[in-house]
Amino acid sequence: MSYSIDRYEGAKILNCSTRTIDRYISAGKIRSKRIGKKVYLHNEDIHIIQNGGIQEDYIVLDSDGQVMTDIQDESSFVRRPVMVDYKQLFDDAQKSIERKDTLIQELSYRAGQAEAELKNSISMIEYKKATMLLESSKMHGEEERKSLDKKIGEITSDLEEKNMTNILLMILVSILFVVAVILWFFAL
């Protein structure tokens, strides 16, 4: 009989509490069957968990082996594991990865072609010539700016000298005027 281990024996075998066994049952990790007031566990499920395996989800079948969709009383049904073909899943994942790698390689190739077309759309000689002209005009503009800055400095210092000369001449004229007025006053 495949349901021969009760909850207490299952807890001892798995070295866990009966509450943990109940959680395994409600999570569908261990198939169970209620006979009278006792709950019996499926031997294979206990051994799978004991050996570190993982039990997959279950489908519920009635006594005729038909899939049950409306479940009223959990004690009256038998749980059977849904078999998962990991090899098939792995193969499908490998094929998907290969398709995506191929697509990535194709897109990389197209990007390289677009880059090459962009580089060749303007010849390198024309590009270098335009770059050299731009650099030359920048250097010429910088030299002109320095020359103008120097001229502005010279004009500013010359203007300051002329202003100083004008101030000195004004002072001299003022002194001469005062002397002339004083001499005129004494001459009368």
Backbone as CSV, one residue per row, in Angstrom:
resi,resn,N_x,N_y,N_z,CA_x,CA_y,CA_z,C_x,C_y,C_z
1,MET,0.851,-1.182,0.000,0.000,0.000,0.000,0.894,1.241,0.000
2,SER,0.587,2.178,-0.880,1.451,3.346,-1.003,1.148,4.407,0.051
3,TYR,0.026,4.329,0.760,-0.308,5.254,1.846,-0.225,4.497,3.163
4,SER,0.961,4.231,3.653,1.099,3.435,4.870,1.782,4.191,6.006
5,ILE,2.221,5.414,5.785,2.919,6.187,6.817,1.962,7.239,7.359
6,ASP,1.735,7.234,8.677,0.865,8.278,9.233,1.685,9.542,9.497
7,ARG,1.027,10.613,9.926,1.678,11.915,10.127,2.818,11.831,11.146
8,TYR,2.614,11.097,12.221,3.623,11.014,13.283,4.873,10.285,12.796
9,GLU,4.662,9.171,12.077,5.799,8.426,11.532,6.541,9.274,10.496
10,GLY,5.764,9.979,9.659,6.370,10.860,8.651,7.220,11.949,9.301
11,ALA,6.714,12.511,10.423,7.474,13.544,11.134,8.774,12.967,11.675
12,LYS,8.732,11.741,12.175,9.957,11.105,12.691,10.949,10.850,11.560
13,ILE,10.446,10.335,10.449,11.328,10.019,9.311,12.006,11.283,8.780
14,LEU,11.216,12.373,8.662,11.762,13.621,8.102,12.417,14.505,9.154
15,ASN,12.358,14.062,10.420,12.958,14.816,11.523,12.384,16.240,11.579
16,CYS,11.051,16.297,11.596,10.376,17.593,11.674,9.109,17.422,12.518
17,SER,8.358,18.490,12.690,7.130,18.425,13.504,5.951,17.982,12.648
18,THR,4.873,17.574,13.318,3.658,17.204,12.586,3.050,18.438,11.921
19,ARG,3.302,19.612,12.504,2.817,20.855,11.895,3.494,21.076,10.541
20,THR,4.784,20.756,10.461,5.503,20.868,9.190,4.931,19.876,8.186
21,ILE,4.615,18.677,8.645,3.978,17.685,7.768,2.660,18.250,7.234
22,ASP,1.864,18.879,8.134,0.599,19.482,7.699,0.831,20.562,6.640
23,ARG,1.905,21.349,6.827,2.222,22.389,5.834,2.594,21.757,4.488
24,TYR,3.380,20.667,4.533,3.724,19.966,3.302,2.473,19.451,2.605
25,ILE,1.533,18.936,3.383,0.296,18.408,2.804,-0.492,19.540,2.153
26,SER,-0.656,20.669,2.877,-1.451,21.770,2.328,-0.750,22.427,1.139
27,ALA,0.584,22.387,1.093,1.314,22.952,-0.035,1.353,21.991,-1.216
28,GLY,0.917,20.749,-1.007,0.900,19.780,-2.094,2.229,19.082,-2.285
29,LYS,3.135,19.167,-1.330,4.427,18.509,-1.448,4.348,17.041,-1.054
30,ILE,3.361,16.710,-0.213,3.144,15.315,0.184,1.683,14.975,-0.101
31,ARG,1.492,13.871,-0.824,0.127,13.397,-1.057,-0.374,12.731,0.220
32,SER,-1.647,12.893,0.500,-2.205,12.309,1.719,-3.571,11.706,1.426
33,LYS,-3.956,10.810,2.347,-5.272,10.173,2.228,-5.799,9.982,3.641
34,ARG,-7.033,10.388,3.869,-7.651,10.245,5.187,-8.423,8.927,5.199
35,ILE,-8.072,8.104,6.161,-8.790,6.845,6.370,-9.290,6.900,7.807
36,GLY,-10.574,7.063,7.932,-11.152,7.238,9.267,-10.717,8.573,9.821
37,LYS,-10.140,8.575,11.019,-9.677,9.810,11.634,-8.194,10.051,11.408
38,LYS,-7.504,9.079,10.816,-6.064,9.191,10.611,-5.755,9.643,9.191
39,VAL,-4.667,10.411,9.078,-4.180,10.870,7.777,-2.919,10.079,7.475
40,TYR,-2.922,9.452,6.316,-1.770,8.659,5.893,-1.071,9.383,4.740
41,LEU,0.238,9.259,4.726,1.068,9.950,3.739,1.573,8.972,2.695
42,HIS,1.798,9.468,1.521,2.300,8.646,0.417,3.774,8.344,0.669
43,ASN,4.112,7.052,0.633,5.480,6.601,0.930,6.516,7.253,0.007
44,GLU,6.219,7.289,-1.275,7.168,7.826,-2.247,7.477,9.303,-1.960
45,ASP,6.444,10.083,-1.604,6.647,11.507,-1.323,7.544,11.704,-0.102
46,ILE,7.368,10.887,0.920,8.198,10.982,2.124,9.652,10.692,1.770
47,HIS,9.867,9.637,0.966,11.232,9.275,0.590,11.867,10.334,-0.320
48,ILE,11.075,10.958,-1.185,11.605,12.031,-2.049,12.068,13.205,-1.192
49,ILE,11.246,13.626,-0.236,11.607,14.757,0.623,12.773,14.378,1.535
50,GLN,12.785,13.144,2.025,13.869,12.682,2.896,15.213,12.728,2.160
51,ASN,15.193,12.438,0.875,16.423,12.429,0.080,16.742,13.797,-0.520
52,GLY,16.008,14.834,-0.096,16.299,16.190,-0.549,15.654,16.554,-1.859
53,GLY,14.771,15.739,-2.376,14.094,16.044,-3.634,12.973,17.036,-3.426
54,ILE,12.490,17.568,-4.532,11.384,18.522,-4.491,10.211,17.903,-5.222
55,GLN,9.096,17.885,-4.567,7.890,17.344,-5.174,7.219,18.451,-5.979
56,GLU,6.827,18.130,-7.173,6.168,19.112,-8.033,4.698,19.221,-7.671
57,ASP,3.992,20.101,-8.382,2.558,20.285,-8.158,1.798,19.005,-8.503
58,TYR,0.581,18.924,-8.021,-0.239,17.741,-8.232,-1.476,18.083,-9.033
59,ILE,-1.982,17.086,-9.722,-3.315,17.171,-10.289,-4.176,16.220,-9.477
60,VAL,-5.454,16.525,-9.357,-6.348,15.718,-8.535,-7.206,14.851,-9.453
61,LEU,-7.192,13.542,-9.187,-7.963,12.597,-9.980,-9.026,11.953,-9.097
62,ASP,-10.174,11.662,-9.689,-11.196,10.944,-8.924,-10.896,9.449,-8.988
63,SER,-11.772,8.626,-8.440,-11.515,7.184,-8.364,-11.466,6.526,-9.737
64,ASP,-12.041,7.169,-10.764,-12.000,6.630,-12.127,-10.765,7.102,-12.895
65,GLY,-9.972,7.941,-12.269,-8.775,8.450,-12.925,-9.009,9.720,-13.722
66,GLN,-10.191,10.326,-13.589,-10.510,11.568,-14.299,-10.062,12.772,-13.459
67,VAL,-9.640,13.835,-14.133,-9.195,15.044,-13.430,-10.408,15.696,-12.774
68,MET,-10.273,15.996,-11.463,-11.368,16.635,-10.726,-11.170,18.145,-10.777
69,THR,-12.272,18.854,-11.075,-12.195,20.315,-11.109,-12.893,20.927,-9.902
70,ASP,-13.931,20.274,-9.378,-14.674,20.786,-8.230,-14.357,19.910,-7.024
71,ILE,-13.506,20.399,-6.125,-13.066,19.602,-4.986,-13.789,20.093,-3.746
72,GLN,-14.552,19.207,-3.131,-15.308,19.560,-1.925,-14.595,19.069,-0.666
73,ASP,-14.222,17.813,-0.660,-13.666,17.193,0.546,-12.290,16.634,0.215
74,GLU,-11.245,17.209,0.793,-9.881,16.786,0.491,-9.592,15.355,0.931
75,SER,-10.354,14.813,1.860,-10.062,13.469,2.362,-10.458,12.385,1.377
76,SER,-11.247,12.723,0.350,-11.759,11.692,-0.544,-10.984,11.572,-1.847
77,PHE,-9.959,12.364,-2.051,-9.291,12.279,-3.340,-7.848,11.823,-3.194
78,VAL,-7.326,11.428,-4.341,-5.940,10.968,-4.419,-5.170,12.016,-5.213
79,ARG,-4.008,12.383,-4.713,-3.179,13.353,-5.425,-2.102,12.590,-6.189
80,ARG,-1.890,12.998,-7.435,-0.827,12.398,-8.241,0.065,13.523,-8.748
81,PRO,1.355,13.333,-8.708,2.240,14.419,-9.131,2.169,14.684,-10.627
82,VAL,2.303,15.956,-10.990,2.428,16.332,-12.394,3.894,16.131,-12.740
83,MET,4.172,15.376,-13.753,5.554,15.078,-14.111,6.098,16.213,-14.972
84,VAL,7.251,16.696,-14.626,7.899,17.767,-15.363,9.127,17.173,-16.040
85,ASP,9.229,17.369,-17.325,10.366,16.852,-18.083,11.440,17.935,-18.124
86,TYR,12.367,17.862,-17.167,13.411,18.878,-17.060,14.346,18.848,-18.258
87,LYS,14.566,17.681,-18.800,15.428,17.563,-19.982,14.823,18.347,-21.142
88,GLN,13.513,18.198,-21.327,12.834,18.913,-22.410,12.883,20.427,-22.143
89,LEU,12.665,20.833,-20.885,12.741,22.258,-20.550,14.130,22.802,-20.834
90,PHE,15.162,22.037,-20.474,16.538,22.451,-20.710,16.812,22.580,-22.208
91,ASP,16.362,21.573,-22.982,16.569,21.613,-24.435,15.860,22.812,-25.052
92,ASP,14.627,23.074,-24.611,13.885,24.238,-25.125,14.599,25.538,-24.789
93,ALA,15.134,25.630,-23.565,15.853,26.841,-23.158,17.122,26.999,-24.002
94,GLN,17.840,25.904,-24.260,19.046,25.950,-25.085,18.720,26.446,-26.491
95,LYS,17.633,25.926,-27.076,17.243,26.353,-28.422,16.889,27.832,-28.435
96,SER,16.184,28.275,-27.407,15.817,29.686,-27.320,17.060,30.560,-27.210
97,ILE,18.016,30.129,-26.409,19.268,30.883,-26.243,20.035,30.924,-27.569
98,GLU,20.061,29.808,-28.290,20.756,29.769,-29.577,20.111,30.730,-30.574
99,ARG,18.762,30.761,-30.604,18.060,31.686,-31.503,18.399,33.133,-31.149
100,LYS,18.413,33.425,-29.856,18.707,34.795,-29.428,20.160,35.161,-29.717
101,ASP,21.082,34.212,-29.552,22.486,34.470,-29.884,22.635,34.772,-31.375
102,THR,21.942,34.007,-32.200,21.986,34.223,-33.645,21.455,35.614,-33.975
103,LEU,20.356,35.997,-33.346,19.776,37.319,-33.571,20.737,38.418,-33.124
104,ILE,21.393,38.229,-31.990,22.362,39.221,-31.498,23.527,39.360,-32.476
105,GLN,24.020,38.222,-32.988,25.124,38.275,-33.943,24.710,39.000,-35.216
106,GLU,23.503,38.728,-35.687,23.009,39.384,-36.891,22.876,40.891,-36.678
107,LEU,22.340,41.280,-35.520,22.191,42.706,-35.227,23.552,43.383,-35.074
108,SER,24.516,42.694,-34.472,25.866,43.254,-34.351,26.487,43.458,-35.728
109,TYR,26.281,42.494,-36.611,26.807,42.609,-37.977,26.185,43.812,-38.682
110,ARG,24.871,43.962,-38.541,24.180,45.107,-39.170,24.672,46.427,-38.596
111,ALA,24.901,46.475,-37.301,25.405,47.700,-36.676,26.796,48.034,-37.214
112,GLY,27.635,47.020,-37.398,28.961,47.226,-37.969,28.888,47.754,-39.393
113,GLN,27.952,47.211,-40.182,27.777,47.690,-41.549,27.325,49.147,-41.551
114,ALA,26.392,49.488,-40.683,25.908,50.869,-40.617,27.034,51.814,-40.213
115,GLU,27.860,51.387,-39.287,28.999,52.202,-38.847,29.982,52.411,-39.996
116,ALA,30.250,51.346,-40.753,31.165,51.453,-41.892,30.598,52.392,-42.946
117,GLU,29.297,52.310,-43.211,28.667,53.200,-44.184,28.754,54.647,-43.726
118,LEU,28.573,54.862,-42.448,28.651,56.213,-41.910,30.062,56.773,-42.044
119,LYS,31.062,55.953,-41.748,32.445,56.407,-41.886,32.769,56.742,-43.334
120,ASN,32.267,55.930,-44.257,32.584,56.108,-45.670,31.716,57.148,-46.354
121,SER,30.701,57.641,-45.687,29.831,58.624,-46.323,30.572,59.942,-46.542
122,ILE,31.527,60.307,-45.714,32.393,61.460,-45.901,33.803,60.896,-45.962
123,SER,34.507,61.224,-47.041,35.849,60.648,-47.162,36.744,61.177,-46.056
124,MET,37.713,60.389,-45.689,38.626,60.753,-44.612,39.435,61.986,-44.967
125,ILE,39.800,62.115,-46.240,40.593,63.276,-46.659,39.790,64.557,-46.462
126,GLU,38.522,64.527,-46.895,37.676,65.710,-46.707,37.476,66.015,-45.232
127,TYR,37.311,64.981,-44.455,37.127,65.172,-43.011,38.370,65.809,-42.396
128,LYS,39.538,65.297,-42.747,40.785,65.836,-42.199,41.007,67.266,-42.679
129,LYS,40.671,67.532,-43.959,40.825,68.880,-44.497,39.919,69.855,-43.742
130,ALA,38.674,69.467,-43.537,37.737,70.331,-42.808,38.196,70.539,-41.370
131,THR,38.697,69.494,-40.755,39.190,69.604,-39.377,40.398,70.529,-39.317
132,MET,41.316,70.422,-40.305,42.499,71.261,-40.313,42.109,72.727,-40.543
133,LEU,41.157,72.977,-41.445,40.701,74.353,-41.682,40.061,74.936,-40.429
134,LEU,39.301,74.141,-39.750,38.664,74.602,-38.516,39.716,74.943,-37.468
135,GLU,40.709,74.078,-37.306,41.789,74.347,-36.355,42.565,75.599,-36.752
136,SER,42.829,75.745,-38.056,43.562,76.908,-38.553,42.781,78.189,-38.271
137,SER,41.490,78.162,-38.535,40.683,79.366,-38.282,40.607,79.670,-36.788
138,LYS,40.595,78.645,-35.956,40.612,78.871,-34.507,41.921,79.531,-34.090
139,MET,43.039,79.022,-34.631,44.342,79.599,-34.285,44.441,81.034,-34.787
140,HIS,43.983,81.302,-36.017,44.017,82.647,-36.582,43.151,83.587,-35.747
141,GLY,41.980,83.139,-35.359,41.091,83.949,-34.520,41.722,84.241,-33.167
142,GLU,42.432,83.286,-32.607,43.096,83.476,-31.319,44.232,84.494,-31.453
143,GLU,45.000,84.414,-32.546,46.079,85.381,-32.780,45.518,86.792,-32.956
144,GLU,44.416,86.880,-33.695,43.784,88.198,-33.901,43.294,88.772,-32.582
145,ARG,42.707,87.938,-31.755,42.217,88.400,-30.454,43.366,88.918,-29.601
146,LYS,44.479,88.194,-29.591,45.647,88.631,-28.813,46.176,89.963,-29.344
147,SER,46.221,90.095,-30.677,46.699,91.335,-31.288,45.794,92.505,-30.914
148,LEU,44.491,92.286,-30.972,43.547,93.357,-30.613,43.640,93.700,-29.134
149,ASP,43.819,92.690,-28.289,43.987,92.952,-26.852,45.231,93.810,-26.608
150,LYS,46.309,93.521,-27.355,47.548,94.294,-27.207,47.326,95.739,-27.646
151,LYS,46.631,95.947,-28.782,46.346,97.298,-29.278,45.483,98.068,-28.292
152,ILE,44.503,97.378,-27.705,43.636,98.028,-26.711,44.464,98.468,-25.515
153,GLY,45.386,97.640,-25.076,46.276,97.999,-23.966,47.130,99.217,-24.295
154,GLU,47.691,99.247,-25.515,48.523,100.388,-25.930,47.703,101.666,-25.990
155,ILE,46.520,101.590,-26.570,45.659,102.775,-26.700,45.242,103.271,-25.322
156,THR,44.950,102.339,-24.420,44.547,102.723,-23.059,45.680,103.449,-22.344
157,SER,46.905,102.930,-22.442,48.039,103.594,-21.768,48.330,104.949,-22.413
158,ASP,48.204,105.042,-23.737,48.407,106.312,-24.438,47.366,107.337,-24.002
159,LEU,46.122,106.892,-23.856,45.038,107.780,-23.421,45.284,108.267,-22.005
160,GLU,45.772,107.376,-21.145,46.068,107.785,-19.771,47.183,108.837,-19.747
161,GLU,48.207,108.658,-20.604,49.294,109.643,-20.692,48.764,110.999,-21.159
162,LYS,47.912,110.999,-22.169,47.355,112.254,-22.693,46.482,112.935,-21.647
163,ASN,45.711,112.156,-20.895,44.887,112.730,-19.830,45.767,113.378,-18.765
164,MET,46.869,112.733,-18.416,47.781,113.276,-17.423,48.409,114.568,-17.940
165,THR,48.791,114.562,-19.222,49.378,115.759,-19.827,48.366,116.898,-19.827
166,ASN,47.130,116.627,-20.163,46.074,117.662,-20.172,45.862,118.227,-18.770
167,ILE,45.883,117.360,-17.775,45.692,117.833,-16.388,46.855,118.743,-15.996
168,LEU,48.080,118.363,-16.329,49.242,119.182,-16.008,49.170,120.536,-16.738
169,LEU,48.759,120.523,-17.999,48.630,121.774,-18.755,47.555,122.668,-18.139
170,MET,46.464,122.089,-17.687,45.387,122.869,-17.058,45.897,123.515,-15.771
171,ILE,46.678,122.758,-15.013,47.220,123.302,-13.767,48.185,124.452,-14.091
172,LEU,49.027,124.273,-15.102,49.988,125.289,-15.502,49.286,126.557,-15.994
173,VAL,48.250,126.381,-16.814,47.475,127.533,-17.321,46.815,128.235,-16.150
174,SER,46.274,127.492,-15.191,45.618,128.098,-14.028,46.620,128.907,-13.219
175,ILE,47.827,128.361,-13.031,48.861,129.072,-12.269,49.263,130.354,-13.008
176,LEU,49.429,130.258,-14.325,49.785,131.432,-15.116,48.689,132.503,-15.069
177,PHE,47.459,132.084,-15.077,46.331,133.033,-14.995,46.341,133.760,-13.657
178,VAL,46.568,132.965,-12.580,46.604,133.580,-11.250,47.773,134.566,-11.174
179,VAL,48.937,134.206,-11.706,50.098,135.105,-11.689,49.793,136.368,-12.516
180,ALA,49.148,136.213,-13.662,48.800,137.364,-14.510,47.842,138.299,-13.802
181,VAL,46.889,137.757,-13.074,45.896,138.569,-12.347,46.623,139.304,-11.214
182,ILE,47.499,138.647,-10.538,48.220,139.287,-9.444,49.116,140.417,-9.999
183,LEU,49.809,140.207,-11.087,50.669,141.224,-11.682,49.804,142.401,-12.190
184,TRP,48.725,142.152,-12.727,47.820,143.196,-13.214,47.289,144.010,-12.027
185,PHE,47.007,143.361,-10.929,46.483,144.044,-9.758,47.533,144.971,-9.168
186,PHE,48.790,144.488,-9.122,49.850,145.335,-8.590,50.260,146.433,-9.601
187,ALA,50.034,146.258,-10.844,50.408,147.246,-11.851,49.406,148.397,-11.862
188,LEU,48.325,148.301,-11.359,47.337,149.372,-11.368,47.511,150.267,-10.251
